[in-house]
Amino acid sequence: MTLTDFQQNAPIATATAAILGFVLALCTLCVQRQIARRRAAIDLFLKTEMDDKIVKAFNDFENAVKELNNAQSMKEFESTDAYTKICQCLNIHELIAIGINNKILDERICYDFWEYEMVRAYIDTKRLIDFERAKPGCAETYADLTRLQKTWSRPRRIWQRWRSRCWPLGL
């Protein structure tokens, strides 16, 4: 090859290098965003496990759910301390669901760590959630929690292998 051949191909080489640089930068941004989501999810769950107040709130939640199951009417239950404790924990679940639905938290990490807790909390307190949503102006209360519970409760599809505990082996 002569110098003129290199000169003729220089614009093509420059454009190729620019495109490759753009693709590399885009991949780097996607990986950084994914890492940030995972770190945010892990930080959140470390906080929930390490903070004494949150651990106590979730323990109180378990006892309050028992009171909810024994309650005759939701109107009477609404004035109890157990109602407030359940709402506190449901608000935490709702914030996590909002983070997952808005792609702030990594869904895979959250599913692996929190799936059972989230789905069980929704099922156990469905009566209270429906009561809250029936109030005027509260139709969207716990909407993200409801949406996430429906997603996580569905049977796994073939492309959702990551939801399986033994992913490489099981479908």
DOFI-418792 format. One line per 3 residues: their letters; for each residue x, z, y of N, C-alpha, C, O. Coordinates in Angstrom, 2 decimals. Example, Ala and Ser with C-alpha at 12.3 -4.5 7.8 and 13.67 -1.06 7.14 Angstrom:
! DOFI-418792
as	13.19 7.80 -5.69 12.30 7.80 -4.50 13.20 7.80 -3.30 14.24 8.46 -3.32  12.85 7.08 -2.25 13.67 7.14 -1.06 12.90 7.87 0.03 13.41 8.04 1.14
END
This chain:
! DOFI-418792
mtl	0.84 0.00 -1.18 0.00 0.00 0.00 0.88 0.00 1.24 1.94 0.63 1.30  0.41 -0.72 2.18 1.15 -0.80 3.43 0.50 0.10 4.48 -0.56 0.69 4.25  1.16 0.18 5.61 0.67 1.02 6.70 -0.68 0.52 7.21 -1.53 1.32 7.59
tdf	-0.88 -0.77 7.22 -2.16 -1.31 7.71 -3.31 -0.94 6.76 -4.44 -0.73 7.21  -3.02 -0.87 5.46 -4.07 -0.45 4.51 -4.49 1.00 4.79 -5.68 1.32 4.76  -3.51 1.86 5.06 -3.83 3.24 5.40 -4.62 3.33 6.70 -5.54 4.14 6.83
qqn	-4.25 2.51 7.65 -4.94 2.52 8.94 -6.39 2.04 8.80 -7.28 2.54 9.49  -6.61 1.09 7.93 -7.98 0.58 7.73 -8.86 1.62 7.01 -10.06 1.69 7.26  -8.27 2.41 6.14 -9.04 3.39 5.37 -9.09 4.77 6.03 -9.74 5.68 5.50
api	-8.42 4.96 7.15 -8.39 6.25 7.82 -9.78 6.74 8.24 -10.06 7.92 8.04  -10.66 5.92 8.80 -11.99 6.42 9.16 -12.80 6.88 7.93 -13.55 7.85 8.01  -12.63 6.20 6.83 -13.34 6.59 5.61 -12.81 7.93 5.11 -13.59 8.80 4.72
ata	-11.50 8.10 5.12 -10.89 9.35 4.68 -11.29 10.50 5.61 -11.54 11.62 5.14  -11.35 10.25 6.90 -11.74 11.28 7.86 -13.19 11.70 7.63 -13.50 12.89 7.62  -14.07 10.74 7.45 -15.48 11.04 7.21 -15.65 11.80 5.89 -16.44 12.74 5.81
taa	-14.92 11.40 4.86 -14.99 12.09 3.57 -14.52 13.53 3.70 -15.14 14.44 3.15  -13.44 13.74 4.41 -12.93 15.10 4.61 -13.93 15.95 5.40 -14.12 17.13 5.09  -14.57 15.36 6.40 -15.56 16.10 7.18 -16.77 16.47 6.33 -17.28 17.59 6.43
ilg	-17.23 15.55 5.49 -18.38 15.83 4.61 -18.03 16.91 3.60 -18.83 17.81 3.35  -16.85 16.81 3.01 -16.43 17.84 2.05 -16.30 19.21 2.72 -16.66 20.23 2.13  -15.79 19.22 3.95 -15.69 20.48 4.69 -17.07 21.07 4.98 -17.27 22.28 4.89
fvl	-18.02 20.21 5.32 -19.39 20.67 5.57 -20.02 21.23 4.31 -20.65 22.29 4.36  -19.86 20.56 3.17 -20.41 21.03 1.90 -19.78 22.36 1.51 -20.47 23.27 1.06  -18.48 22.48 1.68 -17.80 23.73 1.37 -18.29 24.87 2.26 -18.51 25.98 1.78
alc	-18.47 24.61 3.55 -18.97 25.63 4.47 -20.40 26.04 4.10 -20.74 27.23 4.16  -21.22 25.09 3.72 -22.60 25.38 3.31 -22.63 26.24 2.05 -23.40 27.19 1.96  -21.80 25.90 1.08 -21.71 26.70 -0.15 -21.24 28.11 0.15 -21.74 29.08 -0.42
tlc	-20.27 28.24 1.05 -19.76 29.55 1.42 -20.85 30.40 2.08 -20.97 31.59 1.79  -21.64 29.79 2.94 -22.74 30.52 3.58 -23.78 30.98 2.56 -24.27 32.11 2.64  -24.11 30.12 1.61 -25.10 30.48 0.58 -24.59 31.64 -0.28 -25.34 32.56 -0.59
vqr	-23.33 31.59 -0.65 -22.76 32.66 -1.48 -22.70 33.97 -0.68 -23.01 35.03 -1.23  -22.32 33.90 0.58 -22.26 35.11 1.41 -23.65 35.72 1.58 -23.79 36.95 1.55  -24.66 34.89 1.75 -26.03 35.39 1.89 -26.49 36.06 0.60 -27.13 37.11 0.63
qia	-26.16 35.45 -0.53 -26.53 36.03 -1.82 -25.83 37.38 -2.04 -26.44 38.33 -2.53  -24.56 37.46 -1.69 -23.82 38.71 -1.83 -24.42 39.78 -0.91 -24.54 40.94 -1.30  -24.78 39.40 0.31 -25.37 40.35 1.25 -26.71 40.88 0.73 -27.00 42.07 0.87
rrr	-27.52 40.02 0.13 -28.79 40.46 -0.45 -28.57 41.45 -1.59 -29.26 42.47 -1.68  -27.61 41.15 -2.43 -27.32 42.05 -3.55 -26.81 43.39 -3.06 -27.21 44.44 -3.57  -25.93 43.37 -2.09 -25.39 44.63 -1.55 -26.49 45.45 -0.90 -26.53 46.67 -1.03
aai	-27.40 44.77 -0.19 -28.50 45.49 0.46 -29.40 46.15 -0.59 -29.83 47.28 -0.41  -29.67 45.44 -1.68 -30.51 46.01 -2.73 -29.82 47.21 -3.39 -30.45 48.24 -3.61  -28.55 47.07 -3.69 -27.82 48.16 -4.33 -27.72 49.36 -3.38 -27.89 50.50 -3.81
dlf	-27.46 49.10 -2.10 -27.40 50.20 -1.12 -28.74 50.92 -1.03 -28.78 52.15 -0.96  -29.82 50.17 -1.05 -31.14 50.78 -0.98 -31.41 51.67 -2.18 -31.91 52.79 -2.04  -31.07 51.18 -3.37 -31.35 51.96 -4.56 -30.40 53.15 -4.70 -30.78 54.19 -5.23
lkt	-29.18 53.01 -4.22 -28.28 54.17 -4.18 -28.86 55.24 -3.25 -28.81 56.43 -3.56  -29.40 54.81 -2.14 -30.01 55.74 -1.19 -31.20 56.45 -1.84 -31.35 57.66 -1.68  -32.03 55.72 -2.56 -33.21 56.34 -3.18 -32.81 57.32 -4.27 -33.52 58.30 -4.51
emd	-31.70 57.08 -4.93 -31.27 57.98 -6.01 -30.46 59.16 -5.51 -30.43 60.21 -6.15  -29.80 59.01 -4.37 -28.90 60.06 -3.88 -29.53 60.98 -2.85 -29.10 62.12 -2.69  -30.53 60.52 -2.16 -31.14 61.32 -1.11 -32.12 62.32 -1.70 -33.07 61.94 -2.38
dki	-31.88 63.59 -1.45 -32.71 64.65 -2.02 -34.16 64.56 -1.56 -35.08 64.84 -2.34  -34.37 64.17 -0.30 -35.74 64.09 0.20 -36.53 62.99 -0.50 -37.72 63.16 -0.79  -35.89 61.88 -0.75 -36.60 60.78 -1.43 -36.84 61.13 -2.89 -37.91 60.84 -3.42
vka	-35.88 61.76 -3.53 -36.07 62.18 -4.93 -37.23 63.17 -5.01 -38.06 63.09 -5.91  -37.28 64.10 -4.06 -38.38 65.06 -4.03 -39.71 64.35 -3.77 -40.73 64.69 -4.36  -39.70 63.37 -2.87 -40.92 62.62 -2.57 -41.44 61.91 -3.81 -42.65 61.88 -4.05
fnd	-40.54 61.32 -4.61 -40.99 60.63 -5.82 -41.45 61.62 -6.89 -42.35 61.30 -7.67  -40.84 62.79 -6.95 -41.33 63.82 -7.87 -42.72 64.31 -7.45 -43.60 64.50 -8.29  -42.90 64.50 -6.14 -44.22 64.88 -5.63 -45.24 63.78 -5.89 -46.42 64.05 -6.13
fen	-44.79 62.53 -5.83 -45.66 61.38 -6.10 -46.23 61.46 -7.51 -47.42 61.22 -7.71  -45.39 61.79 -8.47 -45.85 61.90 -9.86 -46.96 62.94 -9.99 -47.97 62.70 -10.66  -46.78 64.09 -9.36 -47.81 65.13 -9.40 -49.06 64.72 -8.64 -50.18 65.04 -9.05
avk	-48.87 64.02 -7.54 -50.02 63.58 -6.73 -50.84 62.54 -7.47 -52.07 62.50 -7.32  -50.21 61.69 -8.27 -50.94 60.70 -9.06 -51.84 61.40 -10.08 -52.95 60.95 -10.34  -51.35 62.49 -10.64 -52.20 63.25 -11.58 -53.43 63.79 -10.85 -54.53 63.77 -11.40
eln	-53.23 64.26 -9.62 -54.37 64.74 -8.83 -55.33 63.59 -8.50 -56.54 63.78 -8.50  -54.76 62.40 -8.22 -55.60 61.23 -7.94 -56.47 60.89 -9.15 -57.64 60.57 -9.00  -55.89 60.96 -10.33 -56.65 60.64 -11.54 -57.77 61.64 -11.79 -58.79 61.30 -12.40
naq	-57.59 62.87 -11.33 -58.61 63.90 -11.52 -59.62 63.95 -10.39 -60.63 64.65 -10.50  -59.38 63.23 -9.31 -60.26 63.28 -8.14 -61.59 62.61 -8.44 -61.66 61.56 -9.09  -62.65 63.24 -7.96 -63.99 62.69 -8.16 -64.30 61.59 -7.14 -64.86 60.55 -7.50
smk	-63.93 61.83 -5.88 -64.22 60.84 -4.86 -62.99 60.62 -3.98 -62.22 61.55 -3.72  -62.81 59.40 -3.55 -61.66 59.07 -2.70 -61.83 59.66 -1.29 -60.84 59.99 -0.64  -63.06 59.79 -0.83 -63.29 60.40 0.48 -62.77 61.84 0.52 -62.14 62.25 1.49
efe	-63.02 62.58 -0.53 -62.53 63.96 -0.59 -61.01 63.99 -0.80 -60.31 64.81 -0.21  -60.53 63.09 -1.63 -59.09 63.05 -1.92 -58.28 62.67 -0.69 -57.12 63.07 -0.56  -58.88 61.90 0.21 -58.18 61.43 1.41 -57.70 62.58 2.29 -56.71 62.43 3.01
std	-58.36 63.70 2.23 -57.99 64.83 3.09 -56.97 65.77 2.43 -56.62 66.79 3.01  -56.50 65.43 1.25 -55.56 66.31 0.55 -54.11 65.94 0.87 -53.82 64.87 1.39  -53.22 66.87 0.54 -51.79 66.64 0.72 -51.28 65.61 -0.29 -50.34 64.87 -0.01
ayt	-51.90 65.55 -1.46 -51.50 64.59 -2.49 -51.70 63.16 -2.00 -50.91 62.27 -2.32  -52.75 62.93 -1.24 -53.02 61.60 -0.67 -51.87 61.16 0.22 -51.41 60.03 0.14  -51.40 62.07 1.07 -50.29 61.78 1.97 -49.01 61.49 1.19 -48.25 60.58 1.54
kic	-48.77 62.25 0.13 -47.56 62.04 -0.67 -47.60 60.69 -1.38 -46.57 60.01 -1.47  -48.75 60.30 -1.88 -48.87 58.99 -2.52 -48.64 57.89 -1.50 -47.92 56.93 -1.78  -49.23 58.02 -0.34 -49.06 56.99 0.70 -47.60 56.87 1.13 -47.12 55.77 1.40
qcl	-46.88 58.00 1.21 -45.46 57.95 1.56 -44.69 57.09 0.56 -43.90 56.22 0.95  -44.90 57.34 -0.71 -44.17 56.58 -1.73 -44.63 55.13 -1.80 -43.82 54.23 -2.01  -45.92 54.91 -1.62 -46.40 53.52 -1.60 -45.81 52.76 -0.41 -45.55 51.56 -0.51
nih	-45.60 53.45 0.70 -44.96 52.80 1.85 -43.52 52.41 1.54 -43.05 51.36 1.98  -42.82 53.24 0.79 -41.46 52.89 0.37 -41.49 51.67 -0.55 -40.69 50.74 -0.39  -42.42 51.67 -1.49 -42.57 50.51 -2.38 -42.93 49.26 -1.57 -42.42 48.17 -1.85
eli	-43.78 49.41 -0.59 -44.18 48.27 0.24 -42.98 47.72 1.02 -42.83 46.50 1.14  -42.15 48.60 1.55 -40.96 48.13 2.27 -40.00 47.38 1.35 -39.42 46.37 1.74  -39.85 47.86 0.14 -39.01 47.15 -0.82 -39.63 45.79 -1.15 -38.92 44.78 -1.21
aig	-40.93 45.75 -1.34 -41.62 44.49 -1.63 -41.49 43.51 -0.47 -41.31 42.31 -0.68  -41.59 44.01 0.74 -41.41 43.14 1.92 -40.00 42.58 1.93 -39.81 41.39 2.21  -39.02 43.42 1.64 -37.63 42.95 1.60 -37.42 41.88 0.54 -36.68 40.92 0.77
inn	-38.05 42.04 -0.61 -37.92 41.05 -1.68 -38.65 39.77 -1.31 -38.10 38.68 -1.45  -39.89 39.88 -0.83 -40.68 38.69 -0.50 -40.10 37.91 0.67 -40.27 36.69 0.75  -39.41 38.59 1.58 -38.78 37.91 2.71 -37.32 37.55 2.45 -36.60 37.13 3.35
kil	-36.90 37.73 1.21 -35.56 37.37 0.76 -34.45 38.13 1.50 -33.38 37.59 1.75  -34.73 39.38 1.83 -33.72 40.26 2.41 -33.00 40.99 1.29 -31.80 41.24 1.37  -33.74 41.34 0.24 -33.17 42.00 -0.93 -33.15 41.01 -2.09 -34.02 40.14 -2.19
der	-32.18 41.13 -2.95 -32.05 40.24 -4.10 -33.11 40.60 -5.15 -33.17 41.73 -5.62  -33.92 39.63 -5.51 -35.02 39.90 -6.45 -34.51 40.27 -7.83 -35.11 41.13 -8.49  -33.44 39.66 -8.27 -32.93 39.97 -9.61 -32.47 41.43 -9.72 -32.80 42.11 -10.68
icy	-31.72 41.89 -8.75 -31.26 43.28 -8.74 -32.45 44.22 -8.67 -32.53 45.19 -9.42  -33.38 43.93 -7.78 -34.55 44.79 -7.63 -35.40 44.80 -8.89 -35.91 45.84 -9.29  -35.54 43.65 -9.51 -36.33 43.58 -10.74 -35.68 44.41 -11.84 -36.35 45.18 -12.53
dfw	-34.38 44.26 -11.99 -33.68 44.99 -13.04 -33.77 46.50 -12.84 -33.91 47.25 -13.81  -33.70 46.95 -11.61 -33.67 48.39 -11.36 -35.05 48.99 -11.13 -35.30 50.12 -11.55  -35.95 48.25 -10.47 -37.15 48.85 -9.92 -38.44 48.31 -10.52 -39.52 48.78 -10.15
eye	-38.37 47.34 -11.41 -39.58 46.67 -11.91 -40.57 47.64 -12.53 -41.75 47.64 -12.17  -40.11 48.47 -13.43 -41.02 49.40 -14.10 -41.66 50.36 -13.10 -42.86 50.61 -13.14  -40.84 50.90 -12.22 -41.33 51.86 -11.22 -42.36 51.22 -10.30 -43.40 51.82 -10.01
mvr	-42.07 50.01 -9.84 -42.96 49.33 -8.90 -44.31 48.99 -9.54 -45.36 49.26 -8.96  -44.27 48.41 -10.71 -45.50 48.00 -11.39 -46.31 49.23 -11.78 -47.53 49.25 -11.61  -45.65 50.24 -12.29 -46.36 51.47 -12.70 -46.98 52.17 -11.50 -48.11 52.65 -11.58
ayi	-46.26 52.23 -10.40 -46.80 52.87 -9.19 -48.04 52.12 -8.71 -49.01 52.73 -8.28  -48.00 50.80 -8.77 -49.16 50.02 -8.34 -50.36 50.28 -9.25 -51.47 50.53 -8.78  -50.13 50.23 -10.55 -51.23 50.42 -11.51 -51.80 51.84 -11.39 -53.02 52.02 -11.40
dtk	-50.93 52.83 -11.28 -51.38 54.22 -11.20 -52.17 54.52 -9.93 -53.05 55.38 -9.93  -51.86 53.80 -8.85 -52.51 54.09 -7.57 -53.44 52.97 -7.12 -53.81 52.91 -5.94  -53.81 52.09 -8.02 -54.68 50.96 -7.65 -55.96 51.44 -6.96 -56.43 50.82 -6.01
rli	-56.50 52.52 -7.44 -57.73 53.08 -6.85 -57.52 53.43 -5.38 -58.37 53.13 -4.54  -56.40 54.06 -5.07 -56.10 54.42 -3.68 -55.83 53.17 -2.84 -56.26 53.09 -1.70  -55.10 52.21 -3.40 -54.80 50.97 -2.68 -56.10 50.24 -2.33 -56.27 49.78 -1.21
dfe	-57.00 50.13 -3.29 -58.29 49.48 -3.03 -59.09 50.24 -1.97 -59.74 49.62 -1.13  -59.03 51.56 -2.01 -59.71 52.38 -1.01 -59.14 52.11 0.38 -59.89 51.96 1.35  -57.82 52.06 0.48 -57.18 51.78 1.77 -57.52 50.39 2.28 -57.79 50.21 3.47
rak	-57.52 49.42 1.40 -57.79 48.03 1.80 -59.25 47.82 2.19 -59.56 46.87 2.91  -60.14 48.68 1.72 -61.56 48.56 2.05 -61.87 49.06 3.46 -62.94 48.78 4.00  -60.95 49.79 4.04 -61.17 50.29 5.40 -61.14 49.13 6.39 -60.44 48.14 6.17
pgc	-61.90 49.24 7.48 -61.91 48.16 8.48 -60.51 47.94 9.08 -59.85 48.89 9.50  -60.09 46.69 9.11 -58.79 46.33 9.68 -57.60 46.60 8.79 -56.46 46.46 9.22  -57.84 46.97 7.55 -56.74 47.31 6.64 -56.70 46.41 5.41 -56.16 46.80 4.37
aet	-57.24 45.24 5.51 -57.33 44.35 4.34 -55.96 43.92 3.82 -55.82 43.59 2.65  -54.96 43.94 4.67 -53.62 43.51 4.26 -52.70 44.69 3.93 -51.50 44.50 3.74  -53.25 45.88 3.85 -52.45 47.05 3.51 -51.90 46.87 2.10 -52.64 46.55 1.17
yad	-50.62 47.09 1.94 -49.91 46.94 0.67 -50.02 45.53 0.09 -50.03 45.36 -1.13  -50.11 44.54 0.95 -50.25 43.15 0.49 -49.00 42.66 -0.22 -49.09 41.99 -1.25  -47.83 42.99 0.31 -46.59 42.54 -0.34 -46.38 43.25 -1.66 -45.89 42.64 -2.61
ltr	-46.73 44.50 -1.73 -46.64 45.24 -2.99 -47.57 44.61 -4.04 -47.18 44.46 -5.20  -48.76 44.27 -3.63 -49.72 43.63 -4.54 -49.20 42.28 -5.03 -49.28 41.97 -6.21  -48.67 41.49 -4.11 -48.14 40.17 -4.46 -46.97 40.29 -5.44 -46.88 39.55 -6.41
lqk	-46.08 41.23 -5.17 -44.91 41.41 -6.03 -45.33 41.94 -7.40 -44.78 41.52 -8.42  -46.28 42.84 -7.43 -46.76 43.37 -8.71 -47.36 42.27 -9.56 -47.14 42.24 -10.78  -48.11 41.37 -8.95 -48.70 40.26 -9.70 -47.60 39.34 -10.25 -47.69 38.88 -11.38
tws	-46.58 39.09 -9.45 -45.48 38.24 -9.89 -44.73 38.88 -11.04 -44.44 38.22 -12.05  -44.40 40.14 -10.91 -43.60 40.82 -11.93 -44.39 41.16 -13.18 -43.80 41.40 -14.23  -45.72 41.19 -13.10 -46.53 41.52 -14.27 -46.88 40.31 -15.12 -47.31 40.45 -16.26
rpr	-46.70 39.12 -14.58 -46.99 37.90 -15.33 -46.04 37.76 -16.51 -44.92 38.26 -16.47  -46.49 37.07 -17.55 -45.56 36.77 -18.65 -44.41 35.90 -18.13 -44.60 35.06 -17.25  -43.25 36.10 -18.69 -42.08 35.35 -18.24 -42.19 33.90 -18.68 -42.64 33.58 -19.78
riw	-41.77 33.03 -17.79 -41.75 31.61 -18.10 -40.33 31.21 -18.48 -39.39 31.98 -18.26  -40.17 30.04 -19.03 -38.87 29.61 -19.55 -37.81 29.59 -18.45 -36.65 29.90 -18.73  -38.17 29.24 -17.23 -37.17 29.16 -16.16 -36.89 30.53 -15.54 -36.04 30.64 -14.65
qrw	-37.59 31.56 -15.99 -37.35 32.89 -15.47 -36.57 33.73 -16.48 -36.85 34.91 -16.67  -35.62 33.12 -17.12 -34.84 33.82 -18.13 -34.15 35.05 -17.58 -33.91 36.01 -18.30  -33.82 35.02 -16.29 -33.12 36.15 -15.68 -33.95 37.41 -15.74 -33.40 38.50 -15.60
rsr	-35.27 37.31 -15.94 -36.10 38.50 -16.02 -36.01 39.18 -17.38 -36.53 40.28 -17.57  -35.36 38.53 -18.32 -35.20 39.10 -19.65 -33.94 39.95 -19.68 -32.92 39.57 -19.12  -34.01 41.10 -20.33 -32.85 42.00 -20.40 -31.70 41.36 -21.17 -30.53 41.60 -20.84
cwp	-31.99 40.55 -22.18 -30.93 39.90 -22.95 -30.97 38.40 -22.65 -31.19 37.59 -23.54  -30.76 38.06 -21.39 -30.98 36.73 -20.87 -30.34 35.60 -21.67 -31.06 34.65 -22.00  -29.05 35.63 -22.02 -28.49 34.46 -22.69 -29.14 34.21 -24.06 -29.16 33.08 -24.54
lgl	-29.68 35.27 -24.69 -30.21 35.11 -26.03 -31.71 34.88 -26.05 -32.20 34.06 -26.82  -32.43 35.58 -25.22 -33.89 35.53 -25.29 -34.52 34.69 -24.20 -33.96 34.57 -23.11  -35.64 34.14 -24.49 -36.38 33.40 -23.49 -37.45 34.27 -23.02 -38.24 33.88 -22.16
END
